């Protein structure tokens, strides 16, 4: 039987305050950090957090984490000086031994549950600043470039190794148990949490000049857990003017809260813990779509559902919240194949903050989709973002079959059984490879595909493989629509040089497709400010080809400047209403802060 462990007697100013984690001692057979990481590397978030909770509550954390460190603070309130001492974990929450541990990011709800069982709580923003100031070891932040993998265990391990290398250099002078800070962002409690639900507050990652990389931020949902986040446990009891006081009581006291809060009184000093008991582990890489469900995204009343496959595909389905459970109007299901080098989060887009990668501000498919939902009332617009984990659909296709693309689209379509679903195949840049892979694998193109949209992405068009299929599909139904956006890319210069040939880029491929379709369909043409528009009389087929006399790279500009909107409404009553293709962003009010 594991013994219960009462830890650390700290003597300060003649007073004794017993600080304890209400956790068992670590079993000698408990898995080390690297072994535990491998065991959960393919788990989804709920299973992963269940496993983490089990390990921590069974005592599998490094012994050095149990030796709480004092952090003192003094302030003056209405002429009265108050002095206090917090007792904090020397490092962030970890699993394993002193010699082999994994700093473990978790959701705020799981962190709160672990804190409750450990007689601890999470810090405020001011506490994080105090801890950094008091830390004997201040490690400089080590960011990893943003990617779809930043929420995965392998990247957690990668960051853990980077921090371990930094920490090892100081072990002789500062052994395990020394207060360390600067190497993670903190999950914190905040007064701002009282006005929102299902959010996480993040702050910190102090640089060596003492300025944090991450200001207080509540843009992520509680389910966002990436490698940069850390959980610092703080004892629920502190010393105030020589007396023991609950930290929550101090935060709620207008006279004392300034000791540990720079937001004033905080009455909600915790996250909810309405979580089920840890579930049995299931060894799987991903769940089939039918076993998953939508969860609230809470941005513009949206719901999201994530699918990860065993063949390196990640799919995020985003629908309006009011969609769930309703079948009274058709679903316009847009399968959007991501461009090379872009993650789903970057493709969705957000308002840029200091330090953000520029990729978050070049597509804004999320905001353009919200604009479309506001304008299109007779369809429920659902976006399925399809990301190859390699961030390259051409590279993915070299490894996997085109038939698998059809299966992926079918799986996404299967999320809406029994509903009228109109399928749109849309893509940007290298995402066009997915669409052409789909076209290669089907014959004919299914009638449920109502629209195909190439946003500067038709590099893979080949007359012999695709012309007849597309012509036949368009001729089959007046409801079938095609929109092609491209620019004169063979004139563009990158570092003073061209990068595509006149026939091999999207300009050349689009003109080849236009010529092939002209054999069966009648097009009219017009030019407006260098934009060449070729369209059938009803606009059911449209090519919008932008000339490029200044030889600029307009590849992403076509998407950013309302390109996704244009590609979805060309040939409909919504075309050109409330927006202008290549004009100013029509969707600015629909860009969200973070995720």
Secondary structure by P-SEA (a helix, b strand, c coil): cbbbbbbbbbbcccbbbbbbccccccccccccaaaaaaacccccaaaaaaaaaaaaaaccccccccbbbbbbbbbbcccbbbbbbbbbbccccccccccccccccccaaaaaaaaaaacbbbbcaaaaaaaaaaccccccccccccccccccaaaaaaaaaaaaaaaaaccccccccccccccbbbbcccccccccccbbbbbbccccccccccccccccccccccccbbbbbbbcbbbcccccccaaaaaacccccccccccccccccccccccccccccccccccccccbbbbbccccbbbbbbbbcccbbbbbbbbcccccccccccccccbbbbcccccccccccccccccccccccccaaaaaaaaaaacccccbbbbbbbbcccccaaaaaacccaaaaaaaaaaaaacccccbbbbbbbbcccaaaaaaaaaaacccccccccbbbbccccccccccccaaaaaaaaaacccbbbbbbbcccccccccccccccccccaaaaaaaaaaaaaacbbbbbcccccbbbbbcccccbbbbbbbbcccccccccccccaaaaaaaccccccccccccccccccccccccccc
